[in-house]
Amino acid sequence: MTSYRLISALTLTTALLVSAAMPAAADNELAATASTFYIIAPGSDGSIPPIVHALTDQLQALFNRGTAKIWVLPRLSWGPDDLANQCNNDPNKDDPKAPKVLGGLILEGTNTYNSNDPYVVWTHGWAKITTNAELVSCAPLGFTKPTITWSTNDVNGYGSRNGFPFENIAAGVLVFTLKSTDAKYLVLGTAIGGESGASTIPPVNEAVTTRVAARKTVNSLLEKFNAVCVAADKNVQPMCTLLGLPATTLPTPPPE
């Protein structure tokens, strides 16, 4: 794992250095209104949108605890060079009073493993997500060039859920059967099937279990970063301060 982290960091560092001479990305003007922090997630894995969504919400909640106005901006189509462009071409980086491009988190090597395990009545669906992340810090945090100030491997999350694979069909069968019995079971049939015949038992699909796993992956990532802030690592301390970390509790998205 250590060698993988080193290779990943070296690869990203090379990309950041090469990008220094490239033109600015399209939304540098956003720094004129508020300081910006980016979430970059190259790749096409199906878990990337829910991970980025959950991470954006939780980081924004952390930044909102402070006094500085900071926007967390997801950029799914960007690579490391685009983030470096934002840092290097920040129009306000030399103005001590102006909002600035602070840096961002890059999620790499994101993979999802999904499965539905059928039983006689129930279906058990599960998803496991693995990823690793690098924190890039820009000049406002004390670095002359975009710099990887923290990285982690083995961030993962697991989500599972039980339910009917075909809930509407199952509910319809239950309602039809129960209507032939006495009144107390007729009420039960309505409760199970509902007016539209939809079951109160949730369906199982990959989208649901992936969202649950993504939320837990983000929780694991922030817990690891919070631990670095507890250790007062000098490279990440400026970002820790902006995020209000270390903290005894971290914000979490609402449950599914």
N, C-alpha and C positions, 0 to 999 in steps of 0.2 A: 504493500500500500504506500509506503514511503516513497519508493521509486516512481510509482504512478503519479503521486502528488508532485514530485520534483519535475517529472517530464511535463505534466500539465502546466505547472507554473512557468517553466522555461518556454514552452510553446506560446503561452499567452503573453509572456514578457516580450518575446520576439515580435509578436503581432503588434503589441503596443508601441514598441520602438519604431518599427517600420512605418506605422501609420502616422508618425509625427509630422511628416511632410505632406500628408494628404489634405485635401480641402475640407472645410468644416461641414458637419452634417447639417441637416435641414432645420432643426429646431433650436439652435443656439439662442435665438431671440427670446426663448422662454425664460432665460436667466435674467432678463431685464425686469421681470415681474416677481419672481421668487427663485430662491436657490433650488437646484434640481438634483435629484438622485435617480439613477436609472436602474432598471432591472432588465438584463439582457439574457435571452434564452435561445441560442441558436439550436437548430435541430427540428425534427418533425414528429417527435414522440407525442402520442395523444394526451399525455399527462401535462404537457407544458402549459397550455392555457389555464387549467385549474390551479396549477402550482403558482404561476405568475399572478393570477388573480388573488389567491390567498396571501401571497407574500406582499403584494402591493398594499392590500388592506391592512395587514399587521404592521408593516413598516411605517405606513402613513399614520397609523394610530400612535406609534412610538414617537415619530417626529412631532406630532401635534401636541405632545406633552410639553415640549420645549417652547421657548419664546420666539425662535426664528421661524419664518415662513418658508417651508420646504415642501416641494412637490415630489412625490414618488411617481415616476413615469415608466410604464412598461414599454419595451421595444422588442417585440418578438422577432422582427426581421433583421435586427442588427447583429453584428459580430463585434469582437474586441476592438477592431480598428475604428468602428463608428463611435464607440464610447471614448476612445482615445482622442478622436477628432473633437468631441464635445469638450474634453478637458483642455486640449492644446489651443483651441480656437475660442475659448470663452472670452467674450468681449469685456467682461467685468473682472477678470482675474487679478488685475493690478489695482483695482479700486477697493480699498479696505471697507467701504461702507455699502457697496452694491451687492445684490444677490449674485450667487456664483454657481457654477457647475461643481458639485462636490465629488462626484464619482458614481459608483454603482456596484451592483452584484451581478456576476455572470454565472449562470447555471450551465454546467456542461455534463456530457455523458448521461443524460437523463433517459431512463428506460423504465417501461412498465410491463409487468407480467400479470395477465388476467386469466381467470378461469371461473366457470360455473360448474358446480358439482351437483348433479341432479339426484334427488332422493325420491321416495315413493310419492310424497305429497309436496314436500318443500324443495326449493332449490337454494343452495348456498353459493353465493358469488363472492369472489375476493379479488383484490388487486394489491400488488406490491410495487412500489416506486423506489428507484435508487437514483441518486444524483450526487454531484459534488459542486462546490461553489468557490468562487474567488471574489474577494472584495478589492476593488480598484479605487484608490484615493488620488485626488487631483491636487493642484497647487493650493487651493484654499485650506487644505488640511495639512500643509507643510511639506509638500513634495514637488520638486521642480518639474518632474515628468509624471505622467500617469503610472502609478506603482501598485503592484499587488501587495497589499499590506496584511492579508489574511487569506488562508485557503483551508478547505476541509474536504475530506472524502467520507464515504460511508454514511451519507445522510439518506435515510430511508423512512418509508411509512407504509403501513399495512391497513387496508380497509376491507371490511367484510359485511355482508348483510344476508339475512334469510328472507324468503318470501315465495310467492307463487310465480312460476315462470309465465303463466297465462292467466293473470288475475281476473280479467273480465269474464272469461269463459268459466273459470272455477266459481266465481261469484254467482254467475247466472245459473249454474247447476244447483248451487246451494239454495238460492231463492226459490227456484222451481220445486225442489224437493220439499222444502220446509213449508211452502204454502198449502200442501196437502195434509198438514197436521193441524193441531189445535192452535188457539189464538196466541198463547204465550210464545210458541215457537215461530209464529208468523212475525211477531215483533223482532225476534232474534234474526230472522231471515232478512228483514229490512235493514237492520243494523249492519249485517255483514255485507249485503249487496248494495245498500244505498238506493236512492231513488233512481239513479241512472244505471244501477247494476254494477257499480265499481266496488271492488273489495277494499276494506280498510287495511288489509295486509299489504305492505308496500311491495312493488315489483322488484325484481333483481335484474340489473343490467350493468354493463361495464362502466357506463358513464357515472352511475351513482357510486360504485365502489372505488372508482378512480378518484372522484372528488374527495371522498373520505380519506383515501391514502395520501392524496396531495396535501390536504390540510395537516395531516400528521407529519408529513415530510417537512413542511414549513415549520411546524412546531419544533421538530428536532433541530433544524438549521438554526433557528433563533436561540434555542437553548445552548447550542454549541458556541454561538457568537457571544451570548450573555456570559458564558463561562470565561471567555477570553477577556471580556471587559472586567470581570471580577479579578482576574489576574493582573489587570492594569498594564497590559502590553502597550508599550509606548507608540507602536505603529498604528494601533487601532484606537487609542485613547481619544483622539479628536472626534472620530465617528461615534464612539461610545457616548461621549458627552452630548452630542447632538441628538442621539436617540434616547437619552435619558437612561442609559444602561451603566452599570449593572442594575437589575431590578429583581425584586423577589417574585413578582408576577408579570407575566407577559400577556399582551392582548391576544385573544384567539377569535377566529371567525365564528359566527353562530353555527350550532350543530345542524346536520342535515335533517 
